[in-house]
Structures are given as structure tokens and as C-alpha cells.
Amino acid sequence: TYEIAVGEFFTGSFDSLVFFSDDDRGRGSNSTFSNIELFEDGSTPPPPPPPPATQLEISGQSYDIAAFAHQNPQVKHSLADGGKTLVQSTDAWTTVDIGSFVVTEDTVLRFDFSSTDEGEIHGFEFDNDDLPSGDYGFQLFGTQTIYRQDFNDYRLSDGTKTYEIAVGEFFTGTFDSLVFFSDDDRGRGSNSTFSNIELIDIA
């Protein structure tokens, strides 16, 4: 553990703190820096930042997420806002483990959606077998027309748009996954942001 009173050596204003593990020879080097605190001696150090979210929040509960391996095993998503927002990059497919969720006639999926780069298919689906199914999914945006088209009305100029989709009016059943996608097999660029997600029954 190091505690270095840097102010005893120099003072001034700085916009960067640089860590390095230099090895011009290229023979190999590594460094690990952890539990870093930068504070005024005699004052209380600032609290550490919260750890990054690893679960997606839906209706106030946290759920595990992973890449939807059948479509794209690469992890091309991240979480923001403490887990309330799912951010997807080009050709991202993200599966959310929702257990054995029962979609009834009263089930509604509500969320905010935005994109700044149109891919082939942006949307979501309910799943059980790790295989895409147009019967249980909806497209919101994209150059292709796959999945249900009832809500395929997003435009880049919309910015962030709120959707409230009564999925129970289209199908019912028990599902173990909710899959979000920003499909773009061409790899030219696509992104999707889903936030403030709620999956609820409205009687």
C-alpha cells in the first residue's frame, strides 16, 4: 500500500492523472492499481464510486443479462444509470433471464427507446429456446421488415420515444427470456438504447 503526499513535492492544477507500465523492450510488464484515493490530507476521503451495474433493472427488479448466443455470441451491450438502461452497439443481441414469466392478456411492456444509427432490425422478443421467433417479437426500427410490425414507427428524428406495448393482446404464455436486439449483420453500424423498462400486468 502506498500513501504519497504529492503536495510535498509539487502543487498546481492538473486535468489528468496518468498511470503507466512502460516497457520499450517489449519483453513484458504489467501493473495493477486499485483502491485509489486522491484527497486533501486532514479531510475525509470521498466515498468510492458505486460498482458498475451487472444486472438490468426491469420493474424495480434486477435480472441477469448475456449475449444471445444463437445470433451473436459477442457481448456488445453495456449498462448505464445503475442498471436502468441497456445500451447496445452494432449487431448486439442481449438476452435477459426473466425466469418463468407468464405473459397474460393484461401484460404490458413499457420502455423508452432511442437510436442514432439505423441497423437492420431494432426491437425485442420473448423467448424460450434461444432461437429467434417472429411470433413473439416486435420491430421498432430498421431497414428490414421482420417480426411484428405493429410498432415499427421509430424515426431517427424522434430522439427518445416511450413505448407501451400490450403484448398480451398479441400472445400469451410462459417465457424464460426477454431478448433485445440491434441487428446489423452488415456491420455498418447500429445502436439501440432501452431504458426505464417495465414488464407489468394492467388489469
Protein Blocks (a to p, Z undefined) as FASTA:
>chain_A
ZZddfklmogcddfbdcdddddfkonopcdddehiacddehiacddddddddfbdceehi
acdddddfklomcdcbdceehhpaccddehiacdddehjadddfkbccddddddfbdcfb
gcddddfkopacfklcccfbdjbdedjfklmcbcfklopadddddfklmbgcddfbdcdd
dddfkonopcdddehiacdddZZ
